Amino acid sequence: MADFVGAVDQGTTSTRFMVFDHSGAEVARHQLEHTQVLPRPGWVEHNPVEIWERTNAVIKTVLNTQNLKPADLAALGITNQRETTVVWNRRTGRPYGNAIVWQDTRTDAIAAALDRDGAGDLIRHRAGLPPATYFSGGKLRWLLDHVDGLRADAERGEALFGTIDTWLLWNLTGGAEGGVHVTDVTNASRTMLMNLTTLDWDDELLSLFTVPRPMLPQIRPSATPEPYGVTTASGPFGGELPITGMLGDQQAAMVGQVCFAPGEAKNTYGTGNFLLLNTGTDIVRSTSGLLTTVCFKLGAEPAVYALEGSIAVTGAAVQWLRDQLGISGAAQSETLTAQVTDTDGVYFVPAFSGLFAPYWRADARGAIVGLSRFHTGAHLARATLEAIAYQTRDVAEAMERDSGVRFEVLKVDGGVTANDLAMQLQADILGVPVSRPVVAETTALGAAYAAGLAAGFWRDTGELRANWHESKRWHPTWTEDRRAGGYTGWRKAVKRTLNWVDVD
């Protein structure tokens, strides 16, 4: 019997391949960054071919360094940056252009027109999402309208659409030589094109976005005993391996954090922040600016839904300090921030792509407020970490209003959780303890869990719960007055970002 499960975790800034054993412990990993293509203000693109090449490279590196063969793995899971939109030719396998990334704001006019024309309520009810630049449907509409020949190819079924999960699956299973064109319910639920109730593409939503149905992938569960497909001998595995799990990254983190019961929640700190609350088989409609989304569907079991608060820029703000200002990288931000004990009135609202939950304001742009000549790079670095925590508080309060659930503890995961000071600030600003698991990269772990459950590597979710162990817990240290005063200043700073750009 195979001893391990593999997971491809294709994220916004990098791709990693990880291998886990039966206890859920990491056995091996390799990770590579890919290029962030920024052709205009507000535009964010990735090269799909580069992402596929990075995926090949990280898989081959792990297999070679660990002397692993496909037979050593029970199954493969895939998890991915959601909403990022790719279109490619079925016969040649070549993309029609760069992928439009979830952070991209070029579709603001499309989203605004849909809301203005009365389609917003239909989209909210059918798809659980507001018309926003974040989601795939508007990006696909933009590509169909702007790429010569694409619409005609799409109507003939020669042009294929997918989010990154679909692109990788198609290539891993043969590409132009018979690749499988499939997505899962979690990724499909992020397009504004899927009906949350039927779990299928909705003809009325397709009509709103003028999307030809022949270009869309088949929608399958997030874990399936009948594999989506198997890897090919010509691919990076060099042989056949069943692909049995596939989830969007934030839903994968829910599985990795074993949030299988209604009321369980987690917050993932990556490029952005994503706070999800399991609502069971009930579709809970938000009145507070949250999203209703599919949490997971395991085989033939009913779909489980979630409320989600999506924040566009958190860890990416730290990366921005490094790449654009040269102030501090992720590894140095904790040391730099620790040089000061307070921001002394500085707030940084990193609304680079507008504001996502709970505001949904495409007209917002980033702002640093409260500066004086006294302030240093250390103050700005601390304001950046505080911005991550304040945005999470915005979402947590909206989630409490929608669900009535008050967090007693916040489960956290993702790269930023390695920064102890950032997590202490999160506990201070939210006012509840923060808990990090032993395996903080729960996105890849969740994809492995889904694949392994489907393949019989793990018997049931109870086995997965037994694997979860806490690594560290942070308790609030701020007084109530400091917490309230800081949050009042944050809300004042957010108002300064609004109405900065015109949205038709």
N, C-alpha and C positions, 0 to 999 in steps of 0.2 A: 504493500500500500504506500502511496505517496506520503511524504512527511511534511510537505509544505504547501502553502497557497501563495500565488503571486498577485500583485496589484500594480497596475499602471495608474499613476496619479498625475494627470495632465492639468497643470494649474495656469494661472494668468501670467506668471513670470518664469515658470520653470516646469520641467517634466521630471518625474522620478519613477523608478521601478523599485518596489519593495517586496521582500519575501518574509512571510510570517510562519511560525510554527503553530502547533495545536494549542499552546497556551496563550496565543496572541502576541507572543514576544517577537520583536524584530530580529530577523536573521541576517539580512543584508539589504543594502540600498545603494543606489547611485542616482545622482541628480544633476541636471544641466539646465542652465538658463537659456531662454531664447530672446530674440530681438523684439523690443517694443517699438513699433513703427508709428510715428506721430507726424503724419503729413500736414495737418493743419490744426489750429486750436480746436479742441473738443473731439478730434478724430483719433481713434486708437485702433490699430490694426496688428494682426499677426500673420506671418507667412505660414500657411498650412503645411507646405512641403518641409519647411524647417522644423515644424513641430513633429511631423512624421519622422524626419531624420533623427531628431533628438530622442524620440521614443525608441527607435531602433537601437541607438547608441547606448541608452541607459540599460535596456534589457540585455544586450550582448555583454556589456561590462559586468553586470551582476552574475550572469550565467558563467562567464569565463573565470571571474575571480573566485567564485564559490564552487566551480566545477559542477554545475547543475545542468541537468537535462530536462526536457519536457516531462519525462516520466517521473521525475522527482516532485513535480507539482500536481496537486489534485485538480486544480482549476485556475483560471485567471479571471480577475475582476478588473473593471475599468471604472475610474471616476474622473471627473473633468470639470474645468471651468464651464459654468452654465451660460446659456444665452449667446455665447460667441458663435457667429454664423458663418458657415462655409458653404459654397456651392461649387460643384465640380462636374466634369464630364464623365458620364458612365463608361464610354468607350475608351477614352484616353487616360482617365484618372487625373487629369490636370485641373486644378482649380481655375475658376474664371477670374480670380483676383485674390487679393489678401482677404483673410477672415476679418469681419467687423466684430470687434471685441465688445463685451457686455458694457464696458465703461464708455463707449463711444456715444456722442450726443448728436450726431448729424441728423438723426431722425426726429428731432424735436418738433419740426413743423408737421410731420405725419401724425405724431402722437397728439399734438394740440388740435389738429383738424378733426381727428376722430372724436375727441372729447367735446369739441365745440359743436360738431354736427349731431350729437346725441348718441353716438355709438359707444361712448364710454361706459354707460351703465350696462349695456349688453355684454361688453367685454369683461367687466367686473363680475357679472353674474355667471357667465358661462365659463370663463377662464380663471376667475379668482384674482385677477390682476388689473391694476389701473393701466390705461394707455400711457406708456412711458418709454423713453429711449432705451431703457435697460433691457427690454425683452426682444426675442428673436424676430417676431412677426414684422415689426417695422423695419428691421435691418434687411430682412429678406425682400420686403416690398421695395426698399431703396435699391437693392442690387438689381431686381427685376426691371426697375424703371431706368437704371443708369448704365447697365452693362449691355453693349450691343450684342444682339442675337440671343441673349440669355432667355428671354421670355419664350421665344419660339422653341428653343431647345427644351425648356421646362415643360411646355405643353405637350411635346412629343415624348416626354419621359427620358430624354437624353441628358438633361441637367438634373443633378441630384442635390438636395438640400440636407444639411445635417448640422447639429451642434458637434462639438469636438469628439464626444463619445462615438457618434455615428461615423465620423471621418476616420477615427482610429480603428474602429471595428471593421469597417469596409476594407481598409488596407491590410489589417492583420489577417483577414480571412480570404485574401486573394486579390483585392483591388479590382482592376479592370478584367482580371481573369476569374470572375465569379464571386467577387466580394459581397458580403451580406449587408443589405441596406436596412438597418434597424436602429431604433432608439428605445429608451425605456420611459416609463410613465413619468418619472421625476423630471427628466430633461424635457419631455414633451409638454409638461405642465408649465414650462417657463417661456413658451413661445407666443402666448396670447391666441393660439390656434387650436388648442385642445379643450374639449368639454370636460370639466372636472367630474361630472356625473357619469358620462358614458365612457370616459377614458379613451376617446377616439377623436380624430380630427373633426372639427365642427364645420359643416358646409357654409353656414352663415358667417362664421368668423373668417373662413378662407376667402369668402366673397368680399368682406370688408377690406382685406389686405391684398386682394387680387392675386392670390397664390394658387397656381395650378396644382391640383391634388397629385398628379403623377410624379411630381418631384419629391414628395414627402416619404419619409421612411415608415416602415411598419412599427407600431407601438407595442412593446412587450413588457412583461413584469420586470422588476428590478433584480430579481433572482429567479432563475429558471432551471429545473432539472434537465429540460430539453435545451441544450446549448443554443445560444444565438448563432454560433458557428464554431469552427475550430481553426487554430492557426495553421499556416501552411509551411511546408518545408523550405520555401524560398524566403520566408519572413525571418524576423530576428530570433525566433525560438528554434528554427531549424528543424521543426517537426510539428506534430499535431498536439494541441493542448486545447481542451474545451473552455470556451468563454461563457461563464454561467452567471456572472454578476455585473450589473451596470447601474450606476446611480450618479446624478449630479453631485458635485463635491459636498455641498452642505447637507444633503440628505445622507450621503455616505458617512459624514461625521456624526449624524444622529445614530446611525447603526453602530459606528465605532465606539460611541459613548453609551451604547446599550440603552438608548432612550426608546424602548419598545412599548411603554405603557402611557396611556393618556396622562397629561400633566407633567411629563418629564421633558426637560429642556436642556439645551447646550448653546454655548456661544463660541463660534470659531473665529480666530484672529488670523487673517491672512492678508491678502491685498486689500480686502474690505473686511467688515465684520458681518456675521450672519447669525442671528439669534433665532432659533427655531423651538417651537413648543408643540409637542405631540398632542393632537386633539382626537385621536382614535379614528374610528370610521365615520365620524361626524365632520361634515363640511361646515366650518365656522366662518361666517362672513365678518370681515373686519369693518368697524366703523371708526377706527383710529389710525388709519394710514398703514396698516400691515397688509401682507399678502396672504392669500389662501392658496396652499400648494399641496401637491402630493408628497408625503413624507417617504413612503416606500410601499411596494407591493411584492410580497414574498410568495412566489409561485402562484398557486390557485387561491391563496387566502385573499380576503377582501383588501382593497387599498386602504392604507392608513394615511390620514391627512395631517397637515400642520399649519399653524400660523407662523409667519416668518417676518422678521424685521431685517431688511437688507440695507447695509451701509456701504456706500461705494468706496470710500477711501479711508483706510486706517493704517495698516502696515505700509501701504503705498505712500503714505505721507512721510514715513521714515525713509523710505527709498528715495523719495523726492529730495529730502534734505541732503542725502548722500550724493545723488546723481546731478541735481540741478544747482544746489547751493554749496556742495562740498563741506557741509557742516559736520555731519556725523553719519556713519553707517549703522546698520542694525546692531552690530556687535558692540559699537562704541557708544550707542545712545544712552545706555544705562549709566555708564561712567560719567558721561558729560552731564546728564540730567541730575545726577547725584551731587553735582557741585553747588546746586542751589536747593533750597528747601521749599521754594514757592515760585510761581511765575511772576509774582509782583504785578498782577493785573493784566498780563498778556494772555490773549486767547488766539488760537489758530483754528479756524474752521476750514478744513481742507475740501471745499466743495468744488473740486476740479471738474467733476462731471455733473454739476448740479447737486442737489440734495436728494437722496433716496428716502427711505422710511425714517420717521413717519411724515415727512414734509412733502415729498414728491414735487420738488420745485426745480424744473429744468432751467429756470432763469437765474439760479444762484451760481456764484463763482467763489473761489477760495478767497479768504481774507485773514490777515493778521492784524489784530486791533490791540490798542492799549500800549503801544510802544513809546518808549522814551530813550534818550541817549544812555540812560543807566543800564538798559537791558543788554544782555549778551547772547551768544549762541546757546549757552546753557539754558537760559530762560526759554528760548524758542524750542529747544529740544524737549524741555519739560512740558511746554504747552502742547507739543505734538502728542506726547504720551497721554496727557490729560484729555486731548480731543478724542482719542480712541475711547477712553472711559466715558466721557460725557455723551458721545453719540450712542454708546451702548445703553446709558441710562435713559436717553430719549425713547429708545425702542422698548426697553423693559417696562417703562411706565405705560406706553401704549398697549403692550401685551397684557399688562395687568387690567387695564380698562376693558379690553375686549374679552378676556377669558375669566377674569375674577381670580386668577392664580397669582399669588404673591410669592416671589422667589424667596425660599429660606436659605438657599445656597445657589451659586451660579457655577455650573460645570463649564470649564473652558478647555480649549485645545487650539492648536495651530502654532505657527512660528513665533508670534509675538509673546506667547506665554513663557518662552524661555527668558524673557526679561522680567526679573523678579520685581523691579520697581514699577513697571507698567501694571503688573497684576496687583501690587499693593495699592496703587492709585485707583484701580478698578474697584477694589473692595471699599476704599475710602469714599469714592464718589457715588457708588451705588448703595453703600450702607449695608451690604450683606457679605458673608464669607464667599471667597472664590476658591474653587477646587480644581486642581489640575491632575489628570491621570498619569500613570507611569508612562504610557505610550501617548505622547502629546500629538503625534501625527495621525489623528484618528480618521482623517479622510481616506488615506490609503488602507488603513485597517478595516474601515467599514466596507470598502469595496471587496477586500479579501474575505470578510465575514459573509457578505452576500453570496459571493461565488462559492465559498466553502460550505455554506448551509445547503445551497442548491445541489452541490456535488456529494453531499453526505459526509464531508470531512468533519463537520460538527453536526451533532444530532439535532439540536434545537437552540432556541435563544437562551434557554437557561444555562447551557454550557458557556455561552458568550458572556453572560452576566458574571459568572464565576471567574472569568478572566480579568474583569475590571478591578484595578487597584489604584488608590489615590497616591500620588507622588508628593504633593504639597498643598497646603491650605493657607490662605491669607485672610486675616480678620481686619475689619475696619478699625482705624485708629483716629480718624478725624472726629471732631465734635460735630454735633448737629448744626450748630451755627455756621461753622466753616463749610460744611457740606451744602447747606442751603444757600449761603452767600456765593459760593463758587458756581452753583448751578444757575443762580439768577444772572450772574455775569455771562455764563455760557449762552443762555437764551437771548440775552441782549446782543451778543456777538453774532449769533445766527441771523438775527434780523438784519444785520449790516450786509449780509451776503445776498439778500433777496433783491429781485428786480434789477440785477446787474446787466444781463443781456436780454435783448428783445426776442421773444418767441412768437412767431406769427400764429 
